[in-house]
Amino acid sequence: STLDEPVMETIMRDVRSVGSKLKVVLLPMERSVPSVRLRDWDLWGPLVVCLALAVLLSIKAPVGQASLVFAAVFCAVWLGSAVVTVNAQLLGGTISFFQSVCVLGYCVFPMTLAAVVVDLFKMLPLGAFSALVEVAVLLVAFLWSTRASAVFIGQYIIPSRRILAVFPVLFFYTFLAWLI
């Protein structure tokens, strides 16, 4: 029972849980380990990742459009996750709604890191080379996010329908990469 534990202990337990799930996304291990760690869903980690990406992109937004960019990123992450999840469930997937939204939210983390790197490269006076590095960083983050999501969601879909379940994931992360 966690009713008697101190608040700080509860917060630290949740922070460690979020950290271990981010580690699963960033450092892929054997297939069974990520599914066990990510099977216990939470929405704190995806919320923090989503807020970080929305804040990063709204800071660099044109004057007067920061709130619009923030709202667009926030809605894109949550609505995109919901659409991908509903699609997987309609294809006969056995993954729960919140479990899928959790995984898709954690898998946005490489895109958030790419947004940080892209912002850093925009500050450097590298000219055309900077644009090439930004595209390369976004491509790596896109592939990383897509693969991490596809491997996990693909475990819950019958093999003949996996491509139909993973295809919207490509669109989801493509849209996020375009926003970045």
DOTITI-902919 format. One record per atom (N, C-alpha, C): residue in one letter; x, z, y. Coordinates in pm, whole numbers. Each point is the difference from the previous one (the first is absolute). Layout:
BEGIN
ATOM  rest      px      pz      py
ATOM     A       X       Z       Y
...
This chain:
BEGIN
ATOM  rest      px      pz      py
ATOM     S      84       0    -118
ATOM     S     -84       0     118
ATOM     S      89       0     125
ATOM     T     -37     -80      97
ATOM     T      79      -9     123
ATOM     T     -66      72     117
ATOM     L    -106      73     -26
ATOM     L     -69      70     108
ATOM     L      84     113      59
ATOM     D      86      60     -79
ATOM     D      78     114      47
ATOM     D     140     -38      46
ATOM     E      40    -126     -14
ATOM     E     136     -36      39
ATOM     E      10     -15     152
ATOM     P     117      29      55
ATOM     P      19     -12     145
ATOM     P     -16    -146      46
ATOM     V     -40     -16     126
ATOM     V     -23    -133      55
ATOM     V     128     -83      -5
ATOM     M     113      60      34
ATOM     M     127     -73       0
ATOM     M      34     -52    -139
ATOM     E     -28      77    -102
ATOM     E      25     -43    -137
ATOM     E     -90    -118     -37
ATOM     T    -124       4      43
ATOM     T     -93    -111     -25
ATOM     T      47    -127      69
ATOM     I      41      13     126
ATOM     I      48    -116      75
ATOM     I     125     -57     -65
ATOM     M      94      85     -37
ATOM     M     125     -47     -61
ATOM     M     -26     -66    -136
ATOM     R     -96      51     -75
ATOM     R     -35     -63    -128
ATOM     R     -52    -142      24
ATOM     D     -86     -14     101
ATOM     D     -53    -133      32
ATOM     D     109     -92      53
ATOM     V      91      52      81
ATOM     V     110     -82      52
ATOM     V      90     -46    -114
ATOM     R      28      88     -95
ATOM     R      81     -39    -116
ATOM     R     -72    -105     -84
ATOM     S    -130      13     -13
ATOM     S     -78     -99     -75
ATOM     S       5    -136      68
ATOM     V     -18      -2     132
ATOM     V       8    -126      75
ATOM     V     139     -59     -14
ATOM     G     103      83      12
ATOM     G     138     -47     -14
ATOM     G      28     -60    -137
ATOM     S     -51      63    -104
ATOM     S      25     -54    -135
ATOM     S     -73    -133     -21
ATOM     K    -117     -16      61
ATOM     K     -73    -127     -14
ATOM     K      67    -110      82
ATOM     L      54      34     115
ATOM     L      75     -99      77
ATOM     L     128     -41     -74
ATOM     K      59      96     -69
ATOM     K     120     -29     -79
ATOM     K     -32     -97    -113
ATOM     V    -118      13     -60
ATOM     V     -42     -90    -106
ATOM     V     -10    -143      53
ATOM     V     -52     -13     123
ATOM     V     -16    -133      59
ATOM     V     136     -57      41
ATOM     L      87      83      58
ATOM     L     128     -49      49
ATOM     L     104     -19    -109
ATOM     L      -2      86    -100
ATOM     L      98      -7    -109
ATOM     L     -74     -18    -132
ATOM     P     -38    -122     -32
ATOM     P     -78     -20    -122
ATOM     P      79      43    -124
ATOM     M     -70      72     -86
ATOM     M      61      45    -126
ATOM     M     -72     -70    -113
ATOM     E       0      61    -115
ATOM     E     -71     -60    -113
ATOM     E    -150      -1      29
ATOM     R     -71     -89     -65
ATOM     R    -141     -25      33
ATOM     R     -90     121     -22
ATOM     S      29      83     -98
ATOM     S     -92     110     -29
ATOM     S      11     112     102
ATOM     V     119      22      55
ATOM     V      19     110      95
ATOM     V     -79     -22     128
ATOM     P       7    -121      64
ATOM     P     -78     -17     122
ATOM     P    -149      18     -22
ATOM     S     -51     -50    -111
ATOM     S    -143      12     -20
ATOM     S     -42     146     -17
ATOM     V      87      82     -59
ATOM     V     -34     142     -16
ATOM     V       1      69     136
ATOM     R     101     -26      82
ATOM     R       9      65     131
ATOM     R    -109     -48      94
ATOM     L     -29    -129      -3
ATOM     L     -99     -55      92
ATOM     L    -143      16     -50
ATOM     R     -16      44    -125
ATOM     R    -134      19     -53
ATOM     R     -73     114      71
ATOM     D      75     101      43
ATOM     D     -58     110      78
ATOM     D      -7     -44     145
ATOM     W    -113     -55      39
ATOM     W     -11     -59     132
ATOM     W     -15     104     110
ATOM     D      44     -37     117
ATOM     D     -23      75     122
ATOM     D      -7    -101     112
ATOM     L     -57      38     111
ATOM     L      -8     -92     113
ATOM     L      84      47     119
ATOM     W      73     111     -15
ATOM     W      86      48     108
ATOM     W     117     -94      22
ATOM     G      67     -36    -106
ATOM     G     116     -89      11
ATOM     G     -37    -136      58
ATOM     P    -103     -66     -57
ATOM     P     -40    -129      59
ATOM     P     -44      12     146
ATOM     L     -63     113      36
ATOM     L     -40      18     139
ATOM     L     122      10      90
ATOM     V     100      75     -41
ATOM     V     122      14      80
ATOM     V      73    -134      11
ATOM     V       9     -74    -111
ATOM     V      65    -131       2
ATOM     V     -76     -96      91
ATOM     C    -131       0     -11
ATOM     C     -84     -87      83
ATOM     C      14      36     148
ATOM     L      -5     128      32
ATOM     L      15      44     139
ATOM     L     137     -35      55
ATOM     A     104      16     -82
ATOM     A     135     -35      44
ATOM     A      10    -149      33
ATOM     L     -54     -85     -87
ATOM     L       3    -144      25
ATOM     L     -81     -35     124
ATOM     A    -118      59      14
ATOM     A     -85     -28     116
ATOM     A      67      44     130
ATOM     V      63     116       0
ATOM     V      69      48     120
ATOM     V     119     -89      33
ATOM     L      79     -36    -101
ATOM     L     116     -87      23
ATOM     L     -41    -132      63
ATOM     L    -106     -60     -53
ATOM     L     -42    -130      52
ATOM     L     -70      12     134
ATOM     S     -69     111      25
ATOM     S     -67      16     129
ATOM     S      99      30     112
ATOM     I     112      61     -32
ATOM     I     103      27     102
ATOM     I      56    -131      54
ATOM     K      17     -98     -85
ATOM     K      56    -130      41
ATOM     K    -106     -99      45
ATOM     A    -126      41       7
ATOM     A    -108     -89      39
ATOM     A       8     -31     149
ATOM     P     -59    -114      40
ATOM     P      -5     -33     144
ATOM     P     -75     109      77
ATOM     V      28       8     127
ATOM     V     -60     101      86
ATOM     V    -153     -11      -6
ATOM     G     -64     112     -21
ATOM     G    -146       4      -4
ATOM     G     -60     -32    -135
ATOM     Q      82     -35     -99
ATOM     Q     -55     -36    -130
ATOM     Q      46      94    -112
ATOM     A      63     108      36
ATOM     A      52      93    -101
ATOM     A    -113      56     -87
ATOM     S    -109      39      62
ATOM     S    -110      58     -78
ATOM     S     -64    -105     -91
ATOM     L      -6    -123      46
ATOM     L     -54    -108     -82
ATOM     L      88     -28    -122
ATOM     V     131      -1      21
ATOM     V      93     -21    -111
ATOM     V      -7     116     -98
ATOM     F      -3     122      52
ATOM     F     -11     118     -87
ATOM     F    -125      -9     -87
ATOM     A    -113     -30      63
ATOM     A    -127     -10     -74
ATOM     A       3    -113    -101
ATOM     A      60    -112      37
ATOM     A       6    -115     -92
ATOM     A      84      33    -123
ATOM     V     113      64      20
ATOM     V      86      36    -114
ATOM     V     -69     105     -86
ATOM     F     -56     102      61
ATOM     F     -67     106     -74
ATOM     F    -114     -56     -84
ATOM     C     -84     -81      62
ATOM     C    -113     -59     -73
ATOM     C      46     -99    -106
ATOM     A     104     -77      30
ATOM     A      50     -97     -98
ATOM     A      50      69    -125
ATOM     V      72     109      17
ATOM     V      54      72    -117
ATOM     V    -114      57     -84
ATOM     W     -95      69      62
ATOM     W    -104      66     -78
ATOM     W    -105     -97     -53
ATOM     L     -42     -94      82
ATOM     L     -98     -98     -49
ATOM     L      63     -95    -102
ATOM     G     125     -39      24
ATOM     G      69     -85     -97
ATOM     G      16      68    -135
ATOM     S      36     128       4
ATOM     S      12      77    -125
ATOM     S    -135       9     -71
ATOM     A    -105      21      76
ATOM     A    -133      10     -60
ATOM     A     -42    -133     -62
ATOM     V      26    -110      67
ATOM     V     -38    -132     -54
ATOM     V      78     -30    -128
ATOM     V     130      26       1
ATOM     V      80     -24    -121
ATOM     V     -48      88    -114
ATOM     T     -36     124      29
ATOM     T     -48      93    -101
ATOM     T    -133     -44     -59
ATOM     V     -93     -37      87
ATOM     V    -131     -46     -48
ATOM     V      17    -125     -85
ATOM     N      88     -90      41
ATOM     N      26    -121     -79
ATOM     N      51      37    -139
ATOM     A      94      94      -7
ATOM     A      54      41    -130
ATOM     A    -108      63     -87
ATOM     Q     -87      77      61
ATOM     Q    -107      63     -78
ATOM     Q    -102    -103     -46
ATOM     L     -31     -98      83
ATOM     L     -94    -105     -40
ATOM     L      55     -88    -113
ATOM     L     133      -6     -10
ATOM     L      63     -76    -107
ATOM     L      12      83    -129
ATOM     G     -60     116      -2
ATOM     G       0      81    -121
ATOM     G     112     101      -8
ATOM     G      65      27     111
ATOM     G     109      96       0
ATOM     G     -49     142     -22
ATOM     T      84      80     -60
ATOM     T     -36     138     -30
ATOM     T      61      98     100
ATOM     I      55     -51     107
ATOM     I      62      83     102
ATOM     I    -109      56      92
ATOM     S      17     126      41
ATOM     S    -100      58      89
ATOM     S      22     -51     143
ATOM     F    -104       9      80
ATOM     F       6     -52     137
ATOM     F     110      70      80
ATOM     F       0     132       1
ATOM     F      97      73      82
ATOM     F     141     -10     -56
ATOM     Q      14     -14    -130
ATOM     Q     131     -18     -59
ATOM     Q      61    -132      47
ATOM     S     -79    -105       1
ATOM     S      49    -130      44
ATOM     S      32       0     149
ATOM     V     -87      60      81
ATOM     V      26       7     144
ATOM     V     128      81      26
ATOM     C      20     104     -78
ATOM     C     121      81      11
ATOM     C     125     -83     -29
ATOM     V       0     -73    -109
ATOM     V     116     -81     -37
ATOM     V      26    -107     104
ATOM     L    -104     -70      44
ATOM     L      18    -104     100
ATOM     L      51      58     131
ATOM     G     -46     119      34
ATOM     G      48      65     122
ATOM     G     146      40      -9
ATOM     Y      41      56    -112
ATOM     Y     141      35     -17
ATOM     Y      88    -125      -2
ATOM     C     -52    -108     -53
ATOM     C      79    -124      -8
ATOM     C      13     -70     135
ATOM     V     -66      50     103
ATOM     V      19     -51     136
ATOM     V     131      55      59
ATOM     F      57     102     -62
ATOM     F     121      64      53
ATOM     F     116     -97      20
ATOM     P      31     -92     -95
ATOM     P     107     -96      28
ATOM     P     -30     -87     124
ATOM     M    -127     -29      25
ATOM     M     -36     -76     119
ATOM     M      25      84     127
ATOM     T     -24     130     -10
ATOM     T      26      89     113
ATOM     T     149       7      30
ATOM     L      81       8    -106
ATOM     L     145      -2      19
ATOM     L      45    -133      60
ATOM     A     -63    -109     -42
ATOM     A      34    -132      56
ATOM     A     -35      -5     149
ATOM     A    -110      63      39
ATOM     A     -37       3     141
ATOM     A     105      73      83
ATOM     V      56     107     -56
ATOM     V     107      73      69
ATOM     V     123     -89      15
ATOM     V      40     -66    -107
ATOM     V     118     -86       3
ATOM     V     -21    -117      96
ATOM     V    -117     -60      -2
ATOM     V     -30    -112      91
ATOM     V       8      47     145
ATOM     D     -53     118      29
ATOM     D       9      54     136
ATOM     D     146      23      41
ATOM     L      80      49     -93
ATOM     L     142      21      31
ATOM     L      71    -132      28
ATOM     F     -30    -103     -78
ATOM     F      65    -129      20
ATOM     F     -47     -68     128
ATOM     K    -122      29      45
ATOM     K     -48     -58     126
ATOM     K      75      58     119
ATOM     M      57     119     -17
ATOM     M      76      62     109
ATOM     M     141     -57      12
ATOM     L      50     -59    -108
ATOM     L     136     -53       2
ATOM     L       0    -142      55
ATOM     P     101     -35      78
ATOM     P       8    -136      55
ATOM     P      67     -96     -99
ATOM     L     -69     -32    -108
ATOM     L      57     -86    -102
ATOM     L     -56    -142       3
ATOM     G     -96     -27      84
ATOM     G     -56    -135      14
ATOM     G     -77     -44    -123
ATOM     A      25    -123     -43
ATOM     A     -72     -60    -114
ATOM     A      31      73    -130
ATOM     F     119      56     -11
ATOM     F      37      74    -121
ATOM     F     -93     118     -21
ATOM     S     -42      62     110
ATOM     S     -91     114      -8
ATOM     S    -133     -40     -64
ATOM     A     -52    -116      36
ATOM     A    -126     -47     -57
ATOM     A      13     -24    -150
ATOM     L     114     -55     -42
ATOM     L      22     -24    -143
ATOM     L       6     131     -78
ATOM     V      67      98      56
ATOM     V       9     131     -66
ATOM     V    -137      64      -7
ATOM     E     -79     -10     107
ATOM     E    -134      57       1
ATOM     E     -87     -62    -109
ATOM     V       6    -132     -12
ATOM     V     -78     -69    -103
ATOM     V      46      43    -139
ATOM     A     131      11     -19
ATOM     A      53      41    -130
ATOM     A     -44     142     -35
ATOM     V       6      89      98
ATOM     V     -41     140     -23
ATOM     V    -149       5     -35
ATOM     L     -81     -75      74
ATOM     L    -144      -2     -29
ATOM     L     -30     -60    -136
ATOM     L      74    -101     -39
ATOM     L     -20     -62    -131
ATOM     L      33      98    -112
ATOM     V     110      73      15
ATOM     V      37      99    -102
ATOM     V    -105     111      -7
ATOM     A     -45      48     116
ATOM     A    -103     106       2
ATOM     A    -131     -50     -61
ATOM     F     -36    -124      31
ATOM     F    -121     -60     -56
ATOM     F       9      -7    -152
ATOM     L     112     -50     -51
ATOM     L      17     -11    -145
ATOM     L       2     137     -67
ATOM     W      65      96      65
ATOM     W       9     136     -55
ATOM     W    -139      63      -7
ATOM     S     -75      -8     109
ATOM     S    -134      58       3
ATOM     S     -93     -67     -99
ATOM     T       5    -132      -4
ATOM     T     -87     -75     -90
ATOM     T      31      30    -145
ATOM     R     127       3     -35
ATOM     R      38      26    -139
ATOM     R     -40     142     -42
ATOM     A      27      97      88
ATOM     A     -35     138     -34
ATOM     A    -151      15     -22
ATOM     S     -78     -63      85
ATOM     S    -146       8     -15
ATOM     S     -47     -76    -123
ATOM     A      53    -119     -19
ATOM     A     -45     -85    -110
ATOM     A      31      62    -136
ATOM     V     116      62     -13
ATOM     V      36      63    -128
ATOM     V     -97     113     -32
ATOM     F     -31      81     100
ATOM     F     -87     114     -27
ATOM     F    -144     -45     -25
ATOM     I     -53     -85      87
ATOM     I    -139     -43     -15
ATOM     I     -16     -87    -125
ATOM     G     104     -78     -31
ATOM     G      -6     -87    -118
ATOM     G     -13      76    -131
ATOM     Q      42     127      -1
ATOM     Q     -12      81    -121
ATOM     Q    -145      31     -34
ATOM     Y     -88      -9      96
ATOM     Y    -139      39     -21
ATOM     Y     -95    -119     -12
ATOM     I      54    -121       1
ATOM     I     -80    -121      -8
ATOM     I      35     -72    -131
ATOM     I     -99     -59     -65
ATOM     I      29     -73    -123
ATOM     I      90    -120      35
ATOM     P      91     -36     -90
ATOM     P     101    -102      31
ATOM     P     -57    -135      48
ATOM     S    -115     -39     -51
ATOM     S     -54    -131      40
ATOM     S     -51       0     144
ATOM     R     -18     118      62
ATOM     R     -51       7     137
ATOM     R     100      58      99
ATOM     R     121      26     -45
ATOM     R      98      64      88
ATOM     R      31     -83     124
ATOM     I      16    -130     -17
ATOM     I      34     -83     115
ATOM     I    -112       4     104
ATOM     L    -124       9     -44
ATOM     L    -113       9      93
ATOM     L      -2     134      74
ATOM     A      51     103     -63
ATOM     A       4     132      64
ATOM     A     120      12      94
ATOM     V     109     -66     -33
ATOM     V     122      12      79
ATOM     V      -1     -97     119
ATOM     F     -71    -108      -9
ATOM     F      -1    -101     106
ATOM     F     -42      57     136
ATOM     P    -104      83      10
ATOM     P     -34      59     130
ATOM     P     108      94      54
ATOM     V      80      57     -89
ATOM     V     111      85      43
ATOM     V      98     -83      83
ATOM     L      23    -124     -42
ATOM     L      88     -89      76
ATOM     L     -54     -21     141
ATOM     F    -128     -24      12
ATOM     F     -60     -20     132
ATOM     F       9     126      85
ATOM     F     -23     113     -62
ATOM     F       3     128      70
ATOM     F     138      23      64
ATOM     Y     106     -12     -79
ATOM     Y     134      24      52
ATOM     Y      49    -114      88
ATOM     T     -51    -122     -21
ATOM     T      34    -110      90
ATOM     T     -55      28     139
ATOM     F    -123      49       7
ATOM     F     -59      33     129
ATOM     F      78     111      70
ATOM     L      39     102     -75
ATOM     L      79     108      61
ATOM     L     136     -51      49
ATOM     A      63     -86     -79
ATOM     A     128     -58      42
ATOM     A     -18     -83     127
ATOM     W    -109     -72       9
ATOM     W     -28     -80     119
ATOM     W     -18      91     122
ATOM     L     -68     113     -19
ATOM     L     -15      94     112
ATOM     L     133      56      47
ATOM     I      88      24     -94
ATOM     I     132      55      35
ATOM     I      80    -106      75
